[in-house]
Structures are given as structure tokens and as C-alpha cells.
């Protein structure tokens, strides 16, 4: 399985006195448009198993593994799920200048969006009239990040669109086979009536 990234436009909160940042790193319900024929939605419960398994999830600055703001394994990142989504709170190390700079940028409002890195473990593909909806039901969470430029990574969009195209191609193949079978049946019936 490959690691994927999603973002949300969200309001992060930063407390310089307490050295904490907090906010929702993922929200449930809204559909994320990933192209002309693909949308995606994160289901409530998608993070439940990964949080129960006590993974060592990191909070990174802009997905940069060189700037770790906190981690669940050390207790400096706390994650929980509520009805709205995946909420996180990070206690920033005041002796880490990169982390303090990140906190100051969030406090000023220069950075206010979030992203998360994960693997999809379970999903449902729903064919709708003009597009496909991928419903993400279960993930393995790797990291969460405050980000400067939130966007779906191009590889995730390409992968989703390719998957939708493959589903569309299979639908056409099935339709062709069924139509051919029906036509063959009509020919057989017509030949029997002529005899």
C-alpha cells in the first residue's frame, strides 16, 4: 500500500504561552473533489483502529520529517476522534527553534491549514450518475502536518482518476459481454424459429 496525503482548510490554534497548537487534521463527511470523475469522503470511524493500536504518529511541519513538532509515542502529540473529525493537540518544545517558528507562523495566521499522511486499508467505491465516490472506511495514520500550501498530492489525484477509469473500462467490458450474449441468444432463437 502507498502513503497518501489529504488536506483540510482549517483553523489551527496556537498558544505561545503554553507552547501548544491544536486543530482538526481531518474532518468527516464532506466530499473532497479529486478530479472530474472522482470524489472522496472520510467516514467516521476511519481512524478508530489506528488510534487504538497506539501507533507512533508524528506531527511534522509541512510533511518534512526533519521537523518533528510532536509524536504520540512521546506524549507530545495527542490525537482523538469526535463527531467532527480527527482532532490533535501538540505540545511544542520551546528549545526547538524550528518548532517555535512554526508555532509563531500559526499564531499569526500565516499557516492555518492541515494535512495528514496515511494508507487506505478499507474503502468502498460507489458509482454515481456522473462520477465515482471513494468512501474511505479504515486507514493507517502515519502523520499529521500543519501546511503552508494544502493540496491533494498529484499522485493521489492521478491514482484515484486511474482507478475510476479502470472501473469505467470494466463496466464497459461487462456491458459489451452481456450485450453480445443477448444478441447471440436472439440469433439462436431466430435460427430455431426458422427450422
C-alpha positions as CSV (number, residue, x, y, z in Angstrom):
1,X,0.0,0.0,0.0
2,X,1.2,3.5,-0.7
3,X,1.2,6.5,1.6
4,X,-1.3,9.2,0.6
5,X,-2.0,12.7,1.7
6,X,-5.1,14.8,2.1
7,X,-5.7,18.3,3.4
8,X,-8.3,20.4,5.0
9,X,-8.7,24.1,5.2
10,X,-9.0,24.5,8.9
11,X,-8.3,27.0,11.6
12,X,-5.3,25.9,13.7
13,X,-5.0,27.5,17.1
14,X,-1.6,28.3,18.6
15,X,-0.9,29.3,22.2
16,X,2.6,30.8,22.6
17,X,2.4,30.9,26.3
18,X,1.5,27.2,26.7
19,X,3.6,26.2,23.6
20,X,0.7,24.3,22.0
21,X,-1.0,24.1,18.7
22,X,-4.3,22.4,18.1
23,X,-7.0,21.8,15.5
24,X,-8.7,19.3,13.3
25,X,-6.3,17.4,11.0
26,X,-9.2,15.6,9.2
27,X,-12.9,16.1,9.1
28,X,-15.7,13.5,8.4
29,X,-18.4,13.9,5.9
30,X,-17.5,16.5,3.3
31,X,-16.6,15.2,-0.1
32,X,-13.2,16.1,-1.4
33,X,-13.3,16.6,-5.2
34,X,-10.2,14.9,-6.8
35,X,-11.0,15.4,-10.4
36,X,-13.8,15.5,-12.9
37,X,-15.0,12.0,-12.2
38,X,-13.7,11.3,-8.7
39,X,-14.7,12.4,-5.2
40,X,-13.6,11.0,-1.8
41,X,-15.1,11.1,1.7
42,X,-13.6,10.1,5.0
43,X,-16.0,8.1,7.1
44,X,-16.4,8.4,10.9
45,X,-14.5,5.5,12.4
46,X,-11.8,5.5,9.7
47,X,-9.1,6.4,12.3
48,X,-10.5,4.3,15.2
49,X,-8.4,1.2,14.7
50,X,-5.1,3.0,14.1
51,X,-5.6,5.1,17.2
52,X,-6.5,2.1,19.3
53,X,-3.4,0.3,18.1
54,X,-1.3,3.1,19.7
55,X,0.8,3.8,16.6
56,X,3.7,6.3,16.9
57,X,2.1,9.1,14.8
58,X,4.2,12.2,14.1
59,X,3.2,15.8,13.7
60,X,5.5,17.2,11.1
61,X,6.0,20.7,9.7
62,X,4.9,20.7,6.1
63,X,5.3,16.9,5.9
64,X,9.0,17.4,6.5
65,X,10.4,14.5,8.6
66,X,13.3,16.7,9.6
67,X,11.0,19.0,11.6
68,X,9.1,16.9,14.1
69,X,6.7,19.0,16.2
70,X,5.4,16.2,18.3
71,X,4.6,12.5,18.4
72,X,2.2,10.3,20.1
73,X,4.9,7.9,21.2
74,X,6.5,10.6,23.4
75,X,3.1,12.0,24.5
76,X,3.8,15.4,22.8
77,X,1.1,14.8,20.2
78,X,-2.4,13.8,21.4
79,X,-5.0,12.7,18.9
80,X,-8.6,11.8,19.4
81,X,-11.7,11.4,17.2
82,X,-15.0,13.1,17.8
83,X,-18.2,13.6,15.7
84,X,-16.4,16.3,13.6
85,X,-13.2,14.5,12.8
86,X,-9.6,13.8,13.9
87,X,-8.5,16.4,16.5
88,X,-4.9,16.9,17.6
89,X,-3.0,18.9,20.1
90,X,0.8,19.2,20.1
91,X,3.0,20.4,22.9
92,X,5.9,22.3,21.2
93,X,9.4,22.1,22.5
94,X,10.4,25.7,23.4
95,X,14.0,24.8,22.9
96,X,13.4,23.8,19.3
97,X,13.7,27.0,17.1
98,X,12.1,25.4,14.1
99,X,9.1,24.3,16.1
100,X,8.7,27.7,17.8
101,X,8.9,29.4,14.4
102,X,6.2,27.1,13.2
103,X,4.1,27.9,16.2
104,X,4.6,31.7,15.7
105,X,3.5,31.3,12.0
106,X,0.3,29.6,13.0
107,X,-0.4,32.1,15.8
108,X,0.0,35.0,13.2
109,X,-2.4,33.2,10.8
110,X,0.3,32.8,8.1
111,X,-0.3,29.0,8.3
112,X,-3.8,27.7,9.0
113,X,-4.3,24.5,7.1
114,X,-3.6,20.9,7.9
115,X,-2.8,17.7,6.1
116,X,-2.4,14.1,7.1
117,X,-0.4,11.2,5.7
118,X,-2.0,7.7,5.7
119,X,-2.5,4.3,4.0
120,X,-6.0,3.3,2.9
121,X,-6.8,-0.1,4.5
122,X,-10.5,-0.3,3.6
123,X,-12.7,1.7,1.2
124,X,-15.9,1.4,-0.8
125,X,-16.3,2.5,-4.4
126,X,-19.7,3.9,-5.2
127,X,-20.7,4.5,-8.9
128,X,-22.9,7.6,-9.2
129,X,-24.5,9.0,-12.3
130,X,-21.6,11.1,-13.4
131,X,-18.7,10.2,-11.2
132,X,-17.2,7.8,-8.6
133,X,-17.2,8.3,-4.8
134,X,-14.5,6.6,-2.9
135,X,-15.6,6.2,0.7
136,X,-12.5,5.7,3.0
137,X,-13.6,3.4,5.8
138,X,-10.3,2.5,7.5
139,X,-6.8,4.0,7.4
140,X,-3.4,3.5,9.0
141,X,-2.4,7.0,10.1
142,X,1.3,7.9,9.7
143,X,1.5,11.7,10.3
144,X,-0.3,14.9,10.6
145,X,1.1,18.3,9.5
146,X,0.3,22.0,9.6
147,X,1.0,23.0,6.0
148,X,1.7,26.2,4.0
149,X,0.2,25.1,0.7
150,X,-2.5,22.5,1.2
151,X,-3.4,20.4,-1.8
152,X,-4.0,16.9,-2.8
153,X,-0.7,15.5,-4.0
154,X,-0.8,15.0,-7.7
155,X,0.0,11.3,-7.3
156,X,-3.1,10.8,-5.2
157,X,-5.3,12.5,-7.8
158,X,-3.7,10.5,-10.6
159,X,-4.1,7.3,-8.8
160,X,-7.8,7.9,-8.0
161,X,-8.6,9.0,-11.5
162,X,-6.8,5.9,-12.9
163,X,-8.7,3.7,-10.6
164,X,-12.0,5.3,-11.7
165,X,-11.0,4.9,-15.4
166,X,-10.3,1.2,-14.8
167,X,-13.7,0.8,-13.1
168,X,-15.3,2.5,-16.0
169,X,-13.4,0.3,-18.5
170,X,-14.5,-2.8,-16.7
171,X,-18.2,-1.6,-16.7
172,X,-18.0,-1.2,-20.5
173,X,-16.4,-4.7,-20.9
174,X,-19.2,-6.2,-18.8
175,X,-21.9,-4.3,-20.8
176,X,-20.3,-5.5,-24.1
177,X,-20.2,-9.1,-23.0
178,X,-23.8,-9.0,-21.8
179,X,-25.0,-7.3,-25.0
180,X,-23.1,-9.8,-27.1
181,X,-24.6,-12.7,-25.1
182,X,-28.1,-11.3,-25.6
183,X,-27.5,-10.8,-29.3
184,X,-26.2,-14.3,-29.6
185,X,-29.3,-15.6,-27.8
186,X,-31.5,-13.7,-30.2
187,X,-29.7,-15.2,-33.2
188,X,-30.0,-18.7,-31.7
189,X,-33.7,-18.1,-31.0
190,X,-34.2,-16.7,-34.6
191,X,-32.5,-19.7,-36.2
192,X,-34.6,-22.2,-34.2
193,X,-37.8,-20.5,-35.3
194,X,-36.7,-20.7,-38.9
195,X,-36.3,-24.5,-38.8
